[in-house]
Amino acid sequence: MARRKKVYEKIEQITVKYLLRHVGELAVTGWPRFDEDRQLWVVTILCETPRGVVPAGRIELDKDLNLVYATPREDMVSAVEEQLRRRLHLVLGDVDELKAKGIDVITP
């Protein structure tokens, strides 16, 4: 158990350092999982937004904890923007006025 904790701590150090250097402070890491088939550690990259935390990409590390893949920053930005576009928002306003602004309106 203590060995696993040390591995998780090392993975967190590596992934957080990478994110701070290459993405920014609004990106955080998810919980690491080991993909037995590919023999890789996979860590989800999450992005904090004003509308909540959304998945943005992933970081992959080999068994020796060498970084072998990270979703490119531009792809993460696109993924976050797309998710935020698809999220529903509660907006109180006149139906016709909202439609005129290009907002899809769902009414009861």
C-alpha positions in Angstrom: 0.0 0.0 0.0 2.8 2.4 0.9 4.5 1.6 -2.4 1.4 2.4 -4.4 1.0 5.7 -2.5 4.6 6.7 -3.4 3.9 5.8 -7.1 0.7 8.0 -7.1 2.7 10.8 -5.4 5.4 10.6 -8.0 2.8 10.6 -10.9 1.2 13.6 -9.4 4.5 15.5 -9.2 5.3 14.7 -12.8 1.9 15.5 -14.2 1.4 18.7 -12.1 4.8 20.0 -13.2 4.0 19.3 -16.8 0.6 21.0 -16.6 2.1 24.1 -14.9 4.8 24.4 -17.6 2.7 23.7 -20.6 -0.9 24.4 -19.9 -1.5 26.7 -17.0 -2.7 26.8 -13.5 -6.4 26.1 -14.4 -5.6 22.6 -15.4 -5.5 19.9 -12.7 -5.0 16.1 -12.7 -7.5 13.4 -12.1 -6.7 10.1 -10.4 -4.1 7.9 -12.2 -5.1 4.5 -13.5 -2.9 1.8 -14.9 -3.9 0.4 -18.3 -2.8 -3.2 -18.2 -3.2 -3.8 -21.9 -1.0 -0.9 -22.9 1.2 -1.0 -19.8 0.8 2.8 -19.3 -0.4 5.0 -16.5 -3.2 7.3 -17.8 -4.0 10.5 -16.0 -7.0 12.6 -17.0 -6.4 16.3 -17.4 -9.3 18.4 -16.0 -9.8 22.1 -16.6 -11.4 24.5 -14.1 -13.8 26.8 -15.7 -16.3 29.3 -14.3 -19.0 26.7 -15.1 -17.3 23.8 -13.4 -14.5 21.3 -14.0 -14.5 19.5 -17.3 -12.2 16.8 -18.8 -9.7 18.3 -21.3 -7.3 15.5 -22.2 -4.9 13.0 -20.8 -1.3 12.4 -19.9 0.3 8.9 -20.3 3.3 7.6 -18.5 5.1 4.3 -19.1 5.8 1.9 -16.3 9.0 3.8 -15.4 7.0 7.0 -15.1 8.4 8.6 -18.3 6.0 10.9 -20.0 5.1 9.3 -23.4 2.0 11.4 -24.4 0.1 14.5 -23.4 -2.8 15.9 -25.2 -1.6 19.1 -27.0 -2.7 22.4 -25.4 -4.6 23.5 -28.4 -6.6 20.3 -28.4 -7.4 20.7 -24.8 -8.7 24.3 -25.4 -10.9 23.0 -28.2 -12.3 20.2 -26.1 -13.1 22.5 -23.2 -14.7 25.1 -25.5 -16.9 22.4 -27.2 -18.0 21.1 -23.8 -18.9 24.5 -22.6 -20.9 25.2 -25.7 -23.0 22.1 -25.2 -23.7 22.7 -21.5 -27.2 23.8 -20.7 -27.7 27.2 -18.9 -30.6 28.5 -17.0 -31.3 32.0 -18.3 -34.4 34.0 -17.3 -35.6 36.3 -20.1 -38.1 36.9 -22.8 -38.3 34.0 -25.2 -38.3 36.1 -28.3 -35.4 38.2 -27.1 -33.3 35.1 -26.3 -34.1 33.6 -29.7 -33.1 36.8 -31.4 -29.7 36.5 -29.7 -29.3 33.0 -31.1 -30.0 31.2 -27.8 -31.9 27.9 -28.2 -34.8 28.2 -25.8 -36.3 25.3 -23.9 -39.6 26.1 -22.2 -41.8 24.1 -19.9 
